[in-house]
């Protein structure tokens, strides 16, 4: 039960991120349905779109350190309840903001959901708590990766289906309302069924800039500097493609939200198949070769 719950929670986090990537090009660049004032230039709209895409991972960057440390002291369950509830509030506010065309409220809601997306760190810590040995820990880590890949399949599909391009009486706020229902269900499951996994609480000093310090340490004084740089470049390139490719399809090929969602779901499927079919099989072979 804990493994399933945590895996689904990680899945929901990445689904929420993927839904936004699908919806935002039309929401900011389509003059007929844009949340921005009509007098904003195209360049200004692109700049604001980039800002809105960046605010979520920025919030997650700080939220992971904050809620990760708090969960070591206050417990995993308490922090999961706080972050799931905060994410729920954030998505409800996003739906309201889109309905009333308030990009200021949408900015606040995206920042809140980004901060609460730090629950991925709490979920991963809880998975480690329930791992009795290295084999189970590796299995649970794999579950988290599968959930992440699945989120980039299911999220774009939801974004493509729950919008006016697919059903006329839907609008850009509909996916946020649907996702809020899923989050409310997860919150109730956590309240009534999820048990604390942390056995020995410990207090750690909270430092919101800890992530910056860890990056500095990895780049300067760590023996893993080369690996970190490779991973940083890979993730940066992947995120650049994933976040701006929908905008490119919207502008260059006039794809609507449904078409963009299907393309991103296809990309997510390829990612998951590659992780499962290639990376999972090559990892033990490469490890044996290094030994």
N, C-alpha and C positions, 0 to 999 in steps of 0.2 A: 504493500500500500504506500509506504513513504516514497519508494523509488518511482512508482507510477505517478504519484502526485507531483513530485519535484520535476520529473521529466515533462509532464504536461504543463507545469508552470513555466519552465524554460521555453517550451514550444510556444506558449501564449505570448511571452515577451518578444520573441523574434517575429511572431505573426503580427503583433502590433506595429513593430518597426517596418515590416514589409508592406503592410496595408498603406501606411503613410506615403511610402515611396511611390506607390502606384497612383494615389489620389492627388498628390500635391502639384504635379505639372499642370493639370487642368484647373486646379483650384487657384493657382496663382497666375497662369499665363492665358487662360481662356477668358476673353473679355466678357463673354456672355454669362459666365458663372463664377467669375473671379471674386475672391474675398477682398481684394485690394481696390482702392478708389480708382475710378476709370481714368483719371488724369495721370496716373503713374505711368512712366515710360516703360518700354520693354526691358531696357537695361536695368532699370530700378527693380522691376519685377523679378528678373533673374537673380539679382543680388539678394533680394529678400528671400527668394526661394532657397538659395544656398544657405542663408542664415538659419532658416527654419529647419533645413535638413541637418545642420550642424548642432543645433541646440540640444537635440535628444542625446546623441552620444556624448556631448559635453557634460550634460547632467549625469549620465551614467558613469562617466569617468570619476566624478566626485562622489556620486551616490554609492558606488561599489566600496570605496574606502570607508565612508561613513557607516553604512548599514552592516558591512562586513565586521567592523570592529565592535559595533553595538551588539551584534548577534553573539559575539564571543562572551559578552557580559550579561546582556538582557535575555539571551536565549534565541534560538533560531525561529521558533514558532511565533514569538512576539513580533520579531522584525518582519517575518513573512506576512503577518496580518497587517502590520502598518504599511508595508510596501504594496501589497495587493490592494488594500483599501485606497492608498494614495493613487495608484494607477487607475483604479476604477473612477475616482473623482476626476482625474486628469482626462480620461476619455469622455466622461459626461460633459465636462467643460469644453472639450474640443467639439463635441456635437453641437452644443449650444452656440459656440463661437461661429461655427460654419453656418448654422441656421440663421444667425443674426448678422453675419458678415462682419465679425469683429476680429480683425487680425491681431489686435493687442491681446485679447483674451486667449486666442489660439496660441500665441507665443508663450503666455504664462502656463497654459495647459501642457504644452509640449515640454517645457522646462520641468514641470512637476512630474510628468510621466518618465522623463529621462532620469531624474533623480531617483525615482522609485524603481527604475529598471536595475538599480543596484541590487535588487533581490536575486538576480542571477548569481552573484557572488555568495549570497546567503544560501541559496538552493544548492550550489556546488559544495559549500561547506557542510551542509546537512547531509548530502550524499556521502561525503567523506566520513561523517559521524557514524553512519549506519553500515559502513564497509568493514567487514570483520577481518579481511586480509587484503593483500595486494591484488589478488585475482578479482575479488569482488569490487575493489576500488577501480580497477581498470575497466571492468564491465560497466560500472556506474558512470564513469567518465565518458565511455562510448555512448551510453544512453543520452547523455547531455549533448554530445555532438550530433547524434541522430536527430534529437529534438530541434537543435538549431537549424540543421538542414531542412527538416520538415517544415519549420516555420516559414522558410523562404519559398516553400511550395504552396502551403495552405493559405498564407497571408495574401499573396498576390491574387490567388483564386477568389478569396472572399472580397478583396477590393474590386476585382473585375466583375463579380456577379451582383454585389449589393450597390449598384449605382445606376444612374439614369440611362447610361449607354446600353444597359442590359434590360432593365425594367423601367418603364417610363415614370412611374410614380415614386421611384427611389431618387435620392439626391446624394450629394457628396457627404452628407452627415450620416447616412444610413449605416455604413460599415462601423462607425463609431458607436452607434446605438446597439448594434448586434454584438460588437465586441464587449461592450459594457455588460451585457447580459451574461456572457461567458465569464467575465471577471467576477461578477456578483455570485455566480455559482461556485467558482473556485474559492471565494472568500468564505462562503457558508460551509464548504467542505473542510476548509482549514479550521474553522471555528469548532466544528462538531467532531471531526474525525482525526485531524492531524495532531500527533503527539510530539512533545519536545524530544529532539535527538541529541542535544548537547548534554553530556554527562557532567562535565566539570567546568563551570563558568570561570572566566578569568578576565580581569580588567586590563585593557590596553588603552594607552593614550590615543585619543582621536585626533588625527591630523588630516584635514581636508586636502592638503597638498602632498600627501604621502605618495600618490601616484606619480607626481612630478619627480619626487625624490627617487622612486624606484626606477623610473626611466633613466635618470641621470646616473644612478648606480650601475644600471645595466650597460650603459654606453661607455662609461669611464673605467670602472674598477672591476668589472665582472669578466670571468673567463668565458661567459656565454655571449659576449658582445657581438660576435659575428652572427650567431644564430638569431639574436634579438634584432639586429639590423635587417637580416633577410626577412624575418617575419614582419617587421614594421613596414618594409617596402612592399611586401606581398599584400598585407592587409590594407595599406593605403591605396594601392592600385586597385584592389578588389572593390573597396568602398567607393572610390572615385567612379569606377565603372557602374556599380550597382545603383548609386544615387543619381548620377546624371544621364545614364543611358535612357531612362524613361523620358527625360526632358528632350533628349536628342530625337527619340522616336516621335514624340508629340510634335516637335517643330519641323523635323525634316520629312517625316512620312505621314504626318497628320493622323497618327494613331489615336484612337480614343482610349478611355480608361480600361475598357474590357480587353482590348487588344494588347495594351501594355501589360495588364495583369497576366494574360496567358503567356506572353513572352518571358516574363520574369519567373513564372511558375516553371516553365520549361528549363530555364537556367538553373533554378533551384533543384530540379530533378536531376540534372546532369551533375551538379555539385554533390548531391547525396549519393548518387550511384558511384561516382568516382571515389568518394571517401570510403564507402562500404566495400566496393569491389576491387579497388586498387590500393589505396593507402593502408587499409586494414590488413591486406595480404602482404604488402611489401615491408611493413614495419618490423615484423619478427625476422624477416630475411636480412634486412639492413642491420638490425641489432646483432644478429649472429655473426655477420661479416665483420662488424667493428670489434667484436670480442676475439 
